[in-house]
């Protein structure tokens, strides 16, 4: 699937997701390129949107690598080869802007965040988890969702 560390990009993730989406949607569940899917956490998505731009009054207010939607929630994924703490903070601001935009549209679905990366430093991983973001790391040729005991995802 994703053989080399350098091959881990939003594009390679999306190619993997898109290749499986059609058959997965028929089963009402998306198969993700990480070993523990969000489906195992009780999530199922009918809409998978790569490279999303939120535009308001002709201005891009935020962008996201991947947005997953169902009637109850929206998950916004940021993908970095080697996430840094500033990337975590930027993703938090992105989620806040998403929340504001959805509120203005009358959309009260909960919004959750994911930080995905090929190589996570311990400080960066900890910062993401402390911010309430799910963390997805590369593990060999696949991706792994890391959920430490006691983790509670933040809802925006």
PAROVO-979289 format. One record per atom (N, C-alpha, C): z negated, x negated, y negated. Coordinates in steps of 0.1 Angstrom, whole numbers. Layout:
// residues N
Z;X;Y
...
***
This chain:
// residues 156
0;-8;12
0;0;0
0;-9;-12
-11;-15;-16
-12;-24;-27
-16;-38;-22
-6;-46;-19
-9;-58;-11
-15;-69;-20
-11;-71;-32
-16;-82;-40
-25;-77;-51
-35;-85;-56
-43;-81;-67
-34;-78;-79
-24;-87;-82
-16;-85;-93
-7;-72;-93
-6;-66;-81
2;-54;-80
-6;-42;-84
-18;-43;-87
-27;-31;-90
-25;-28;-105
-17;-18;-108
-14;-13;-121
-14;2;-121
-14;9;-133
-13;23;-133
0;28;-126
11;20;-128
24;24;-122
23;23;-106
17;13;-100
16;12;-86
7;23;-80
-4;26;-87
-12;37;-83
-5;50;-83
2;53;-94
10;65;-96
21;67;-85
28;56;-82
38;57;-72
32;61;-59
20;55;-56
14;59;-43
9;73;-44
3;78;-55
-1;92;-56
11;101;-55
21;98;-63
33;107;-63
40;108;-50
40;97;-42
46;97;-29
39;106;-20
26;108;-22
18;117;-13
16;131;-18
18;133;-31
13;145;-38
20;157;-32
33;157;-29
39;169;-24
33;174;-11
32;166;-1
26;171;11
11;174;10
4;166;1
-10;168;-1
-13;181;-8
-4;185;-18
-6;197;-25
-5;209;-16
4;208;-5
5;219;4
-8;221;12
-16;211;13
-29;212;19
-40;215;9
-37;217;-4
-46;219;-15
-56;207;-17
-51;196;-14
-59;184;-17
-50;172;-19
-53;164;-28
-45;152;-31
-51;140;-23
-42;132;-17
-46;120;-10
-45;109;-20
-56;102;-23
-56;91;-33
-55;78;-26
-51;68;-34
-49;54;-29
-62;47;-28
-74;54;-27
-86;47;-24
-92;53;-11
-100;45;-4
-104;49;9
-113;62;9
-122;63;0
-130;76;-1
-125;84;-12
-118;95;-9
-111;103;-19
-121;111;-26
-117;115;-39
-125;124;-46
-126;138;-39
-117;141;-30
-117;153;-22
-130;153;-13
-134;142;-9
-146;141;-1
-159;144;-9
-158;144;-22
-169;147;-31
-168;162;-35
-159;169;-29
-157;183;-32
-147;186;-42
-139;177;-47
-128;179;-56
-115;181;-50
-107;190;-55
-94;193;-51
-86;196;-64
-74;190;-65
-66;191;-77
-53;197;-75
-49;206;-83
-35;212;-83
-26;206;-92
-31;197;-101
-23;191;-111
-27;176;-113
-17;167;-111
-19;153;-113
-9;148;-124
-14;143;-135
-6;139;-146
-8;125;-149
3;116;-147
2;102;-151
6;100;-166
1;90;-172
5;86;-185
4;97;-195
-8;103;-197
-9;115;-206
-12;110;-220
-6;117;-229
-9;116;-244
-13;130;-249
-24;130;-256
-29;142;-262
-24;141;-277
-16;151;-281
-11;151;-294
-15;163;-302
-20;161;-314
-25;172;-322
-20;170;-336
-14;180;-342
-8;179;-355
2;167;-356
9;164;-346
19;153;-346
14;140;-344
1;139;-342
-6;125;-340
-12;124;-326
-10;112;-320
-16;110;-307
-31;107;-309
-39;116;-304
-54;114;-306
-60;106;-294
-54;106;-283
-58;98;-272
-48;97;-261
-49;88;-252
-40;86;-241
-48;83;-228
-43;86;-217
-49;84;-204
-39;79;-194
-44;70;-185
-35;66;-174
-32;77;-164
-42;85;-161
-41;95;-151
-51;106;-154
-46;119;-153
-55;130;-155
-53;140;-143
-64;143;-137
-64;152;-125
-71;165;-130
-65;177;-126
-70;189;-131
-71;200;-120
-81;208;-121
-83;220;-113
-89;230;-122
-91;242;-118
-96;253;-126
-110;250;-132
-118;241;-125
-132;239;-129
-134;226;-136
-126;216;-134
-128;203;-140
-116;195;-143
-117;185;-151
-107;175;-154
-113;161;-152
-105;153;-145
-110;139;-143
-100;130;-150
-105;121;-158
-96;112;-166
-99;98;-161
-88;92;-156
-88;79;-150
-82;68;-159
-90;57;-161
-85;46;-168
-83;34;-158
-72;28;-158
-69;17;-148
-67;4;-155
-75;-6;-151
-74;-20;-156
-74;-29;-144
-66;-40;-145
-67;-50;-135
-81;-57;-134
-86;-60;-146
-100;-66;-146
-107;-59;-158
-114;-48;-155
-120;-41;-166
-131;-50;-173
-132;-48;-186
-142;-54;-194
-151;-43;-200
-163;-48;-205
-172;-38;-211
-166;-30;-222
-157;-37;-230
-151;-30;-241
-141;-19;-236
-136;-21;-224
-127;-10;-217
-136;2;-214
-148;-1;-209
-157;10;-206
-160;18;-218
-163;12;-229
-167;18;-242
-154;26;-247
-143;20;-246
-130;27;-250
-128;39;-242
-131;39;-229
-129;50;-221
-139;61;-224
-151;58;-228
-161;68;-232
-156;75;-245
-150;67;-254
-145;73;-267
-133;82;-263
-125;78;-254
-113;86;-250
-118;100;-244
-129;99;-236
-134;111;-230
-140;120;-240
-146;115;-251
-152;123;-262
-140;129;-269
-129;122;-272
-118;128;-279
-112;139;-270
-111;137;-257
-106;147;-248
-114;160;-248
-128;158;-248
-137;169;-249
-134;177;-261
-134;170;-273
-131;177;-286
-118;185;-286
-108;179;-281
-95;185;-280
-95;198;-271
-101;196;-260
-102;208;-251
-111;219;-257
-122;215;-263
-130;225;-270
-122;233;-280
-114;226;-288
-106;232;-299
-96;242;-292
-92;239;-280
-83;248;-273
-90;259;-265
-103;259;-266
-111;269;-258
-112;266;-244
-110;254;-240
-110;250;-226
-124;243;-223
-133;250;-216
-147;246;-214
-149;239;-200
-138;236;-194
-139;229;-181
-147;216;-183
-155;212;-173
-162;199;-174
-152;187;-173
-155;177;-180
-146;165;-179
-154;153;-174
-149;146;-164
-155;135;-158
-146;123;-160
-152;111;-159
-144;99;-161
-144;90;-149
-134;82;-147
-132;72;-137
-127;59;-143
-133;48;-139
-128;35;-143
-124;28;-130
-111;25;-129
-105;19;-117
-101;5;-121
-104;-5;-112
-100;-19;-114
-99;-27;-102
-90;-37;-102
-88;-45;-91
-100;-55;-89
-105;-60;-100
-116;-70;-100
-127;-65;-110
-138;-61;-106
-149;-57;-114
-160;-68;-114
-164;-73;-126
-175;-81;-127
-188;-73;-126
-199;-79;-122
-211;-70;-120
-216;-64;-133
-214;-70;-144
-219;-64;-157
-209;-52;-161
-196;-54;-158
-187;-43;-161
-189;-31;-152
-191;-34;-140
-194;-23;-130
-206;-16;-134
-217;-23;-137
-229;-17;-141
-228;-9;-154
-220;-14;-163
-218;-7;-176
-211;6;-173
-201;6;-165
-193;18;-162
-202;29;-155
-210;24;-145
-219;33;-138
-230;39;-148
-235;30;-156
-246;35;-166
-240;45;-176
-227;44;-178
-220;53;-187
-217;66;-180
-220;67;-167
-217;79;-159
-203;80;-154
-196;69;-154
-182;69;-149
-182;66;-134
-173;73;-127
-171;68;-113
-164;55;-113
-166;46;-104
-160;33;-103
-151;32;-90
-139;28;-92
-130;26;-81
-125;12;-81
-127;5;-70
-123;-10;-69
-113;-12;-58
-105;-22;-60
-96;-26;-49
-104;-32;-38
-100;-28;-26
-106;-33;-13
-95;-36;-3
-91;-48;-3
-80;-52;6
-67;-45;0
-60;-37;9
-48;-31;5
-50;-16;1
-63;-12;-1
-65;1;-5
-75;1;-17
-80;13;-21
-90;14;-32
-102;21;-26
-114;18;-32
-127;23;-27
-134;28;-38
-139;41;-37
-148;47;-46
-162;43;-44
-168;36;-54
-182;31;-52
-192;41;-59
-201;46;-51
-211;56;-56
-224;51;-51
-232;44;-60
-245;39;-56
-255;51;-54
-265;49;-47
-275;59;-45
-281;62;-58
-283;75;-61
-289;80;-73
-279;81;-85
-266;78;-83
-256;79;-93
-254;94;-97
-254;96;-110
-251;110;-115
-240;108;-125
-228;114;-122
-217;113;-132
-220;121;-144
-216;115;-155
-217;122;-168
-206;132;-170
-210;143;-176
-200;153;-179
-198;154;-194
-185;153;-198
-182;154;-212
-178;168;-215
***
